[in-house]
Amino acid sequence: MGFEAIAAEHHITMVENVARARALAKEVDIGKPAPTKWYQAVAEVLAMVYRLKKAG
């Protein structure tokens, strides 16, 4: 089962930004602080999550 199918099954909104996802995966370790150059990208993702959660 692919990411899209799992997301759809659990009613999870997906936004595709392949370049950003690849760059983050290459440069940021899970569980470690993101380098400052990625703060804006992380903030945009978190803002979207909060908006979706609020819209509920």
Backbone hydrogen bonds, N-H to C=O, Kabsch-Sander energy under -0.5 kcal/mol:
donor,donor_aa,acceptor,acceptor_aa,energy
6,I,2,G,-2.3
7,A,3,F,-2.9
8,A,4,E,-2.5
9,E,5,A,-2.4
10,H,6,I,-1.5
11,H,8,A,-1.4
12,I,7,A,-3.1
13,T,11,H,-0.5
17,N,15,V,-0.6
21,A,17,N,-2.7
22,R,18,V,-2.6
23,A,19,A,-2.2
24,L,20,R,-2.8
25,A,21,A,-2.5
26,K,22,R,-2.0
27,E,23,A,-2.0
28,V,24,L,-2.7
29,D,27,E,-0.5
32,K,29,D,-2.1
38,W,35,P,-2.5
39,Y,36,T,-1.5
42,V,38,W,-2.5
43,A,39,Y,-2.8
44,E,40,Q,-2.2
45,V,41,A,-1.8
46,L,42,V,-2.6
47,A,43,A,-2.6
48,M,44,E,-1.9
49,V,45,V,-2.2
50,Y,46,L,-2.6
51,R,47,A,-2.3
52,L,48,M,-2.6
53,K,49,V,-2.6
54,K,50,Y,-2.5
55,A,51,R,-2.3
56,G,52,L,-1.3
